[in-house]
Amino acid sequence: MINRKFERLINRRILTEAELNESINESRISGEYPEEILIRGGIPKHEVLFCLSEYYGYPFVEYDESVIASYFLIMRLDMERLKNALWFPLSVRQNKAEVIAYNPHDPTVVEDIKKTLKIEKIDFIVALPSDLVRIIEHNFDVNPKFQATAGRTPLAKVRTFLADRRSTMACYRTSLAKGRTGLAFIRTGVSFIVIALVLLRIFGIGYLTVFEALLFMAGIVMTMDGLMWYLSARRVGKKLLDCTSTEPTWGSTVLKVSDPGDNPCFTRTDPVEGADKLRAGWNNLSPVMRRRFLASDRTDMAEERTVLACYRTVMARARTGLAFTRSGIAFIGLGIALLRQFHEGPWTLLDAGLILIGAAMAMEGFYWYMPGRRAGIEGFESVQKAEGKKSIWDFVFPPSLKQINAEYVCVPPVRASHDPGIWATTGLALERTVLADRRNVMARLRTVMARSRTGMAFIRTGMAISAVGIGLLVYFGTGNKAWTIFDVLMIVFGLMLIVDGLYWNIPAERIKRQFPYCFGEMEIVVPDYGKPARYWRKAIFSHDDL
């Protein structure tokens, strides 16, 4: 039967019967389709297609990007199943369908089509297996050998979930900032309360009592208000954040989302066979294939921004914890000072209570500090690792060498006089990808600056601890060995935190100065996709405007 399919080749003396039988035997042994073996052996593709058309009595079609089916038709079909069955519907009208198939005489295929599409009549078009697979992949918006998750619509879905996660973490950081403001209220309120009580202990009841009462009540109000702000931030801070990420591969694997609910899981597909080679031949790709790779790139960039946002959120939680620690240290210092200054009496319970509350607050703050420290280290390593990788420009516009003053300098092959082609669809996709790359650069900068702020929080906390120790040591002297050892330990521990903070802050400041977004005027391009990029307007913001 297979011989009859290719009789046209023998009749036209394109190959002999012996050569045909040899190809057919090779097909049986290797499991490949005989059409692919014949084409690989030098038989023109159109001759093989004519054989299929004459044998089955149907017209043939080759792969072309214009062979498109309705999205509403294919959205309910399984791409992998169609690729295995080797048929694809182009249209369905009432009880009739137009279907591309490799073997329209196979009763199993005919029955499968009728059952799947719920029709009775079929108008067939024949195609080679390789062409049919590419038609199916193209209609599902994926490049060769990719899964359906590599389509631009599934990738857009992944980016939407990632954007939602970033928005959630931005909300967390706002709540934590509110909590730090609340802690400032608490510290101020407690200061008012302590001042009022110390005045009462020193001068007793007298003409200052009204002022002391007002100061005491103001302190109570501020403390309660700040506590309400802090408790809401604490509930946010207790939520565990997963900052792990997958490894981007510039399109050879695809990021996908599963369990899309309150806690979606992001994973990667296995490496796609031939994807690296396909990506390397960028200049030979069709515009549609380029846009698919660019969509995958934007998804990978969105994942990096989300991971960096997670690191910044955990560091914000650490800063909130350290603010809580500083409040606790202030309570401890006040309690110890009052306990050592005044004789034992009814007020001693207040002094001891301040010390205990302060100790609990300091321990609570340091509980938040350790995860933030890990996030700062991992976030900084992530930024350094990302800076050493290739960018989108290395794939799309690899730089060239140009001789300048007897030296070769690496320069991009794009000039201002070149038309950017931004009005074309592929140009838009490239521009969006380049803008995403710019957003990633700024996200890395924000992460570095968050690390710098966290280092400053370490320094402030260390200075607060050392200041309390130094103050107690200077005021009360070294007469009591136990208290002296305690004061010295506080000073040493505070200095350790200061050194740790400088270790975080100095490299971050050095990196921050390398970016143009940190000083001078800031320019933001306002895109107008109906014009070339060189005609886009710029919005300029200077320090005088802020």
C-alpha positions in Angstrom: 0.0 0.0 0.0 2.8 2.4 0.8 4.4 1.6 -2.6 1.2 2.7 -4.3 1.3 6.0 -2.5 4.6 6.8 -4.1 4.0 5.3 -7.6 4.2 8.8 -9.0 7.9 9.0 -8.1 8.6 5.8 -10.0 6.5 6.7 -13.0 8.3 10.1 -13.3 11.6 8.3 -12.9 12.5 10.4 -9.9 13.7 7.2 -8.1 13.7 3.5 -8.8 11.5 0.9 -7.2 14.5 -0.6 -5.4 15.4 2.8 -4.0 11.8 3.3 -2.9 11.7 -0.1 -1.2 14.9 0.7 0.6 13.5 4.0 1.9 10.3 2.2 3.0 12.3 -0.5 4.9 14.4 2.2 6.6 11.1 3.8 7.7 9.9 0.6 9.2 13.2 0.0 11.1 13.7 3.6 12.3 10.0 4.5 13.0 10.3 7.6 10.9 7.7 8.6 8.3 8.7 7.5 4.8 7.9 11.0 3.5 10.6 12.5 5.7 13.1 9.9 4.7 12.5 10.5 1.0 12.8 14.3 1.4 16.0 13.9 3.4 17.3 11.6 0.6 16.9 14.4 -1.9 13.4 14.0 -3.3 11.8 17.5 -3.8 9.2 18.2 -1.2 6.5 19.2 -3.7 6.9 15.8 -5.5 6.2 14.0 -2.2 3.2 16.3 -1.6 1.8 15.5 -5.1 2.1 11.8 -4.3 0.0 12.3 -1.1 -2.6 14.4 -3.0 -3.0 11.9 -5.9 -3.1 8.9 -3.6 -5.7 10.3 -1.1 -7.6 12.4 -3.7 -7.4 15.6 -1.6 -5.6 18.9 -2.0 -2.4 19.4 0.0 -1.1 22.3 2.2 2.4 23.2 3.4 3.2 25.0 6.7 2.7 28.7 6.5 2.0 31.3 9.2 -1.2 32.2 7.3 -2.7 28.8 7.9 -4.8 29.8 11.0 -7.8 28.3 12.7 -10.3 30.1 14.9 -9.0 30.6 18.4 -12.4 29.6 19.9 -12.1 26.3 18.0 -8.6 25.4 19.1 -8.8 26.6 22.7 -10.8 23.5 23.7 -8.4 21.1 21.9 -5.3 19.3 23.3 -2.2 20.3 21.3 -0.1 17.2 22.2 -3.0 14.9 21.4 -3.4 16.5 17.9 0.3 16.3 17.3 0.2 12.5 18.0 -2.9 11.9 16.0 -1.7 14.1 13.1 -4.9 16.0 12.3 -5.9 19.7 12.8 -9.3 21.4 12.2 -9.3 24.6 10.2 -13.0 25.3 10.4 -16.3 23.8 11.6 -19.6 24.8 10.0 -22.8 23.2 11.2 -22.3 19.5 10.7 -19.1 19.8 8.5 -15.5 20.4 9.2 -12.4 21.2 7.1 -9.5 19.2 8.5 -5.8 18.9 7.7 -4.6 15.3 8.2 -1.7 13.1 7.3 -3.7 9.9 6.7 -7.4 10.7 5.9 -8.0 7.1 5.0 -7.3 5.9 8.5 -10.8 5.0 10.0 -9.4 5.6 13.5 -8.5 9.2 12.6 -11.9 9.8 10.9 -13.8 8.5 13.9 -11.6 10.6 16.3 -12.3 13.7 14.3 -16.1 13.1 14.2 -16.2 12.4 17.9 -14.0 15.3 19.0 -15.7 17.9 16.7 -19.2 16.4 16.9 -19.6 16.5 13.1 -20.5 14.0 10.4 -18.9 15.3 7.2 -15.2 16.1 6.7 -13.4 18.0 3.9 -9.8 16.8 4.2 -6.6 18.5 3.2 -3.4 16.4 3.3 0.0 17.5 4.7 3.3 16.1 5.6 3.7 15.1 9.3 6.4 17.8 10.0 4.3 20.5 8.3 1.2 19.4 10.2 3.0 19.5 13.5 4.3 23.0 12.8 0.7 24.1 11.8 -0.6 22.8 15.1 2.2 24.5 17.1 1.8 27.8 15.2 -1.9 27.9 15.9 -1.2 27.2 19.6 1.2 30.1 19.4 4.4 28.1 20.2 7.7 27.6 18.5 8.8 24.2 17.2 8.7 21.4 19.9 7.5 23.7 22.7 4.5 22.8 24.9 1.3 24.8 25.0 2.5 26.6 28.1 5.0 28.5 25.9 2.3 30.3 24.1 2.0 34.0 24.5 -1.4 33.8 26.2 -0.2 31.3 28.9 2.9 33.4 29.4 0.8 36.5 29.8 -1.2 34.6 32.5 2.0 33.8 34.3 3.1 37.4 34.2 -0.3 38.5 35.6 0.1 36.2 38.6 3.6 37.5 39.1 2.4 41.1 39.0 -0.3 40.2 41.5 2.4 38.8 43.8 4.5 41.9 43.5 1.4 44.1 44.3 0.8 41.9 47.4 4.3 42.4 48.6 4.2 46.1 47.9 1.1 46.2 50.2 3.1 44.2 52.8 5.9 46.8 52.6 3.5 49.6 53.0 2.0 47.9 56.1 5.5 47.4 57.5 6.3 51.0 57.0 3.2 51.9 58.8 4.2 49.6 61.6 7.6 51.4 61.9 5.8 54.7 62.1 3.6 53.2 64.9 6.7 52.1 66.7 7.9 55.7 66.5 4.6 56.7 68.1 5.2 54.1 70.8 8.7 55.3 71.6 7.5 58.9 71.8 4.5 58.0 74.0 6.6 55.9 76.4 9.0 58.8 76.7 6.1 61.1 77.7 5.0 58.5 80.2 8.4 58.0 81.7 9.1 61.7 82.0 5.8 62.2 83.7 6.4 59.4 86.2 10.0 60.5 86.9 8.8 64.1 87.6 6.2 62.6 90.0 8.8 60.5 91.7 11.2 63.4 92.2 8.8 66.2 93.1 5.8 64.3 94.4 2.3 65.8 94.1 2.3 69.5 93.6 1.8 72.3 91.2 3.4 70.2 88.4 0.9 67.4 88.8 -1.5 68.8 86.2 1.3 69.0 83.6 2.5 65.5 84.6 -1.0 64.1 84.2 -1.5 65.7 80.8 1.9 64.4 79.7 1.0 61.0 81.0 -2.3 60.9 79.2 -0.7 62.1 75.9 1.8 59.3 76.2 -0.9 56.7 76.8 -2.8 57.9 73.7 0.3 57.9 71.5 1.4 54.5 72.8 -2.0 52.9 72.2 -2.3 54.5 68.7 1.2 53.3 67.8 0.5 49.8 69.1 -2.6 49.5 66.9 -0.5 50.4 63.9 2.3 48.0 64.9 -0.1 45.0 65.5 -1.5 45.2 62.0 2.1 45.2 60.6 3.0 42.3 62.9 0.3 40.2 61.3 1.7 40.9 57.9 5.3 40.3 59.1 4.3 36.8 60.4 3.4 35.7 56.9 6.1 33.5 55.4 7.4 34.6 52.0 9.1 32.2 49.5 11.8 34.1 47.6 13.1 31.1 45.7 13.2 31.4 41.9 13.8 29.2 38.9 16.8 29.7 36.6 16.0 31.6 33.4 17.4 30.1 30.3 16.5 32.6 27.5 13.7 30.6 26.1 15.0 27.0 26.2 12.7 26.3 29.2 9.4 28.0 29.9 8.0 29.4 33.2 4.6 28.1 34.0 2.1 28.5 36.8 0.1 25.8 38.6 -2.5 25.9 41.4 -3.5 29.4 40.4 -5.2 30.5 43.7 -4.0 32.4 46.7 -0.6 30.7 46.5 0.3 29.9 42.9 3.3 27.7 42.3 5.8 28.7 39.5 7.9 26.0 37.9 9.8 25.4 34.7 9.3 22.9 31.9 12.2 20.6 30.9 14.7 21.9 28.3 13.1 21.9 24.9 15.1 20.0 22.3 16.6 22.3 19.7 15.5 25.5 21.5 19.0 26.8 22.0 19.9 26.3 18.4 16.7 27.9 17.3 17.4 31.0 19.5 20.9 31.3 18.2 19.6 31.7 14.7 17.7 34.9 15.6 18.1 36.6 12.3 16.6 33.6 10.5 13.5 33.5 12.7 10.1 34.7 11.5 8.6 37.7 13.3 6.0 35.5 15.0 8.8 33.2 16.3 10.7 36.1 17.6 7.7 37.5 19.4 7.3 34.2 21.2 10.8 34.2 22.4 10.5 37.8 23.5 7.3 36.9 25.4 9.2 34.2 27.3 12.0 36.7 28.0 9.6 39.2 29.5 8.1 36.4 31.7 11.6 35.5 33.0 12.3 39.2 33.7 9.0 39.5 35.5 10.0 36.5 37.7 13.3 38.2 38.6 11.5 41.4 39.6 9.1 39.4 41.7 11.9 37.6 43.5 13.7 40.9 44.1 10.5 42.4 45.5 10.3 39.4 47.8 13.8 40.1 49.1 13.0 43.8 49.6 9.8 42.8 51.6 11.7 40.5 53.9 14.4 43.2 54.5 11.6 45.7 55.2 10.3 43.2 57.8 13.8 43.1 59.3 13.9 46.9 59.5 10.6 46.9 61.3 11.9 44.3 63.7 15.0 46.4 64.3 12.8 49.4 65.0 11.0 47.2 67.5 14.4 46.3 69.0 15.4 49.9 69.3 12.2 50.6 71.2 12.9 47.7 73.5 16.5 48.8 74.1 15.1 52.3 75.0 12.8 50.6 77.6 15.6 48.5 79.0 17.9 51.5 79.3 15.2 53.6 81.1 14.3 50.7 83.4 17.9 50.0 84.4 18.6 53.7 84.9 15.6 54.2 87.1 16.3 51.0 89.0 19.9 52.0 89.7 19.1 55.7 90.4 16.3 55.3 92.9 16.1 53.2 96.0 13.9 50.1 96.2 10.2 50.9 96.8 6.8 50.7 95.1 8.2 52.3 91.9 10.6 49.3 91.5 7.8 47.3 90.0 7.6 49.9 87.2 11.3 49.8 86.6 11.3 46.0 86.4 8.3 46.1 84.2 10.1 48.5 81.7 13.1 46.2 81.7 11.0 43.0 81.0 8.8 44.7 78.4 11.9 46.0 76.7 13.6 42.6 76.7 10.6 41.0 75.2 10.4 43.7 72.5 14.2 43.3 71.7 13.9 39.6 71.4 10.8 39.9 69.2 12.7 42.4 66.9 15.7 40.1 66.6 13.4 37.2 65.7 12.5 39.3 62.6 16.1 40.3 62.1 17.6 36.9 61.1 15.4 36.2 58.1 15.9 39.8 56.9 19.7 39.3 57.1 19.5 36.1 55.0 17.3 38.0 52.5 19.8 40.8 52.2 22.7 38.4 51.5 20.7 36.4 49.0 19.3 39.5 47.3 22.7 41.1 46.9 24.1 37.9 45.5 21.2 37.7 43.1 21.9 41.3 41.9 25.6 40.5 41.4 24.8 37.3 39.5 22.3 39.1 37.3 24.7 41.9 36.4 27.1 39.3 35.1 24.6 37.7 32.7 23.8 38.5 29.1 21.0 41.0 28.4 18.3 41.0 25.8 20.6 43.2 23.6 23.3 40.5 23.5 20.7 38.2 21.7 18.9 40.6 19.5 21.7 43.1 18.7 25.1 41.5 19.5 27.7 44.2 19.7 30.4 44.5 17.0 34.0 45.6 17.2 35.0 49.0 15.8 38.5 50.3 15.4 38.9 53.7 17.1 42.4 55.2 17.4 44.1 51.9 16.7 42.1 50.2 19.3 39.0 47.9 18.9 36.1 49.1 20.9 32.8 47.1 21.5 29.9 49.1 20.2 26.2 48.3 19.5 25.3 48.0 15.9 22.4 50.5 16.3 22.6 54.2 15.4 20.3 57.1 16.0 19.7 57.4 12.3 18.3 53.9 12.0 14.6 53.4 11.9 13.7 51.4 15.0 10.6 49.9 13.4 8.7 50.4 16.6 5.4 50.7 14.7 5.6 47.0 13.7 4.3 44.3 15.9 7.7 42.7 16.4 9.2 46.1 17.1 6.6 46.6 19.8 7.4 43.3 21.4 11.1 44.1 21.3 10.5 47.6 22.9 8.4 46.0 25.6 11.1 43.5 26.3 13.8 46.2 26.4 11.6 48.3 28.8 11.2 45.2 31.0 14.9 44.8 31.0 15.2 48.4 32.1 12.6 47.8 34.9 14.8 44.8 36.0 17.8 47.1 36.2 15.9 49.5 38.4 14.5 46.6 40.5 18.1 45.5 41.2 19.0 49.1 42.2 16.0 49.2 44.5 17.1 45.9 46.1 20.6 47.3 46.6 19.2 50.5 48.1 16.9 48.4 50.4 20.0 46.5 51.5 21.7 49.9 52.2 18.7 51.0 54.2 18.7 47.8 56.1 22.4 48.2 56.8 21.6 51.7 58.2 19.0 50.1 60.4 21.6 47.8 61.7 23.9 50.8 62.4 21.1 52.7 64.2 20.2 49.7 66.3 23.9 49.2 67.2 24.3 52.8 68.0 21.2 52.7 70.3 22.5 49.7 72.1 26.1 51.1 72.5 24.7 54.5 73.5 22.7 52.9 76.3 25.7 50.9 77.5 28.0 53.9 77.4 25.5 56.2 79.1 25.0 53.7 82.0 28.8 53.2 82.3 29.6 56.9 82.3 26.8 57.9 84.7 27.0 55.1 87.2 30.8 54.3 86.9 32.5 51.0 87.4 31.8 50.5 91.1 29.5 47.5 90.5 31.4 44.8 88.6 28.2 42.9 87.5 26.6 46.1 86.1 30.0 47.1 84.5 30.2 43.8 82.7 26.6 44.2 81.5 27.3 47.7 80.2 30.5 46.6 78.4 28.6 43.7 76.7 26.0 46.1 75.5 28.7 48.4 74.0 30.4 45.4 72.3 27.2 44.0 70.9 26.2 47.4 69.6 29.6 47.8 67.9 29.2 44.4 66.3 25.9 45.5 64.8 27.4 48.8 63.6 30.2 46.9 61.8 27.7 44.5 60.3 25.6 47.5 59.1 28.7 49.1 57.5 29.5 45.8 55.8 26.0 46.0 54.2 25.9 49.7 53.6 29.3 50.5 52.0 29.1 48.1 49.0 25.5 49.1 48.4 26.4 52.7 48.3 29.3 52.0 45.9 26.9 50.1 43.5 24.3 52.8 43.9 26.6 55.5 42.6 27.1 53.5 39.4 23.5 54.0 38.3 22.3 57.3 36.8 19.0 57.1 38.7 20.5 58.1 42.0 21.6 61.7 41.3 21.0 64.6 39.0 17.8 64.9 37.0 15.6 61.9 36.1 14.3 61.4 32.6 11.3 59.2 31.9 10.5 58.5 28.3 6.8 58.7 27.3 6.3 56.1 24.6 4.2 56.9 21.5 4.1 53.6 19.5 2.8 55.4 16.4 6.1 57.1 15.9 9.8 56.1 15.8 11.5 56.0 19.2 13.7 59.0 18.5 10.5 61.2 18.3 9.2 60.2 21.8 8.9 62.9 24.3 10.7 62.9 27.7 9.4 64.0 31.1 12.3 65.5 33.1 12.2 65.7 36.9 14.8 67.6 38.9 15.4 67.8 42.6 13.8 71.3 42.6 10.5 69.7 41.6 10.5 67.2 44.4 
